[in-house]
Amino acid sequence: MNNPVTHHMALLQNAQIIVHNTAPKGSMRNATMAMNIPSITVEIGNPLTFHEPYIKTALKGVELTMDWLNMSPYKDHDDPDPDPLIKETTICSRSYWIFSQHGGMLKVIPPVNTWVSKGEKLATVKNLFGDTVKVYRCPQDGIVVGKSKNPICSSGDRILHLGICGDAFGQVANDGH
């Protein structure tokens, strides 16, 4: 979000949540940025799953970006919204994953794109007998960017991706994955 071109490209994606995250070493985004070719990464839904409602929005974001870069004109005449930017996009200055410390049956409570408060119950891990092994609480105020949907949890698995809003975007930001 520090680069004005990638900042605008991110806004054109029409996302519910934008997370400032610098390109990890070895990534394609890092390589293109090193060559002064602005690039962003768009992540939607769960891995290995088609989320039909998000596909049209993601495609529109790509087409709007290509139009803005004068690569291809945007031609969606059925679009009822003349302003392509969502008015309620949450921009996170950083984010991080909360990882499990115990294995068992996982239940993550808050939905994605929900604000959570410090101390709020985020998830529980139970053993096969239904006994609570661990309750995970929110370490600070933030927004749920992503969460595990897999009920089987091993120690070290991702539980919840927490976005933190702030005024400053760091020169280096890494969400830990």
N, C-alpha and C positions, 0 to 999 in steps of 0.2 A: 504494500500500500504506500510505500515511500516513493515509488516510481510513478510519475503521473500517467504514463501510458498504460501500465499494468493496472493501476488504480481504476482508470476508466474502463478498461477491458473487463475487470471484475464486476463493476457496476452494471455493465451491459448484459451480464449473464442473468439478470433478473432473479438473483438468489434470495432465499429467505435469510441466510446467514453467510457472511464473508469472513474468513479467518485470515489474518495477516500471518504468512508463514514464508520464510525465505527458502529458496530452493536448496534441497539437500545435495551435498557433494555426490557426484556420480549420476545425478538425475538428468534427464533430457532438458528439463527446465533450467537447471544450473548451467548446462552446456550452452543453451541458446542465449541465456542472459549474459554469459561470458563473451559471446560474440555480438553483444549489443542488439539482440533480437528479443524484444519484450515477449514474455509468455506467461501464461497462468495455467493452473491445474483446476479442473472442475471435477468435483466428486459429488455424486448424487446417489442416494439410496444405499441399500446394502450390497456388498460384493456379490458377484455372480448371479445377480437378479435383475430382470428388466422391471423397472417401475414406470409403467405406462404414463401416469400423470406427469412425471418429471421429464420424460423424453421430449415432449413437444416444447416445454419451456427451455430445456437445454439446447435444443436445435435452434430455437428462436434466438437464444443468446449468442450462439455461434454465428448465425446469419446477421445479427445486429453488429457484431464485432467485425465481420467481413465487410459490411457496408461502411462502418466507421473508418476502416482502414482503406477504403476505396478499392476493395478487391472484387466485390460483387454487390449489386444493389439489393436492398431488402425489399421484397415484393409480396408481403402478406396483406392482401386486400381484405381478408376476412377478419383482421385483427381489430377488435372494437376499441382497444386502448391506444390512442395516438401517442401517449407517453410511455415508452417501453420500460422505464425504470420503476420497480416496485418502490412504493413510498415508505415501506416499513422494513427495509433491509437492516438487519443487525450487523454491525461491523465490529469484529473482535480484534483487539490489538495483539492478543496471544491466546493460546489454548494449550491444553494438555490432556492426556488420557489418565484416567484412574484405573489402576490394574488390581486384579484380585490377589489376595494373599493366601487364599484357601480354595480348594476345589470342592465341588458339590453341585447342587442344583441352584442356578442363578435366576433371580427375578429382579430386573431393573424397572423401577417404578415410573419416573417421569418420562413423558413422550419427548421426542426430538422437537426442537424449537420451543422449548418451555424454559422460563426463567426459574432458577432454583436459588435458594438462600443458604448461607452458611449454617451448618448444623442439620439441614433438612435430610431426611432419610432418602437415599438414592437407590439402594439395592440391598438384597439379602442373599446370602448363600446358606443353603440348608443341606444337611447330610441325607442319606437315603432313608433315614427313619423320620425325617421331617423336623429334626431338631435344628434350630438356628445356630450356625457355626460362626457367622460374621454378619454384622450390619454395617453397611458403608454409608457414611454421612458426607454431605457436601463440605469440602474444606474451605470454600469461599463462595461469595455470590457470583453467579454466572448464568450462562445459557447452555442448554443441552444441544451440542452440535451433532453428536452421534451416540449410539449405544449398542451394546451387544443384544442380539435377539436370540442367541443360542442358549437354551436352558442348561446345557452341560458346560460347566466351568472348571478349568484347571488353574492351579496356582500360576500367576503371571499373565493370565488372559486379560484382555481389555474388557472393561466394564462400561465406562462412560467417557465420552469426549466432552470436556467442559471448556466453553469459550468464555474468555474474560474481556470485558469492554474497558477501554481506557483511552486517554487522549493521545498517548505517544505510541508510535510504531517503532519497535527496535530495529536496529540494522541487521540483527540476526534473530530469527524467531523459529523455533522448532517445536512441534507438538509431541515429540517423543516416540514417533513410530517409524 
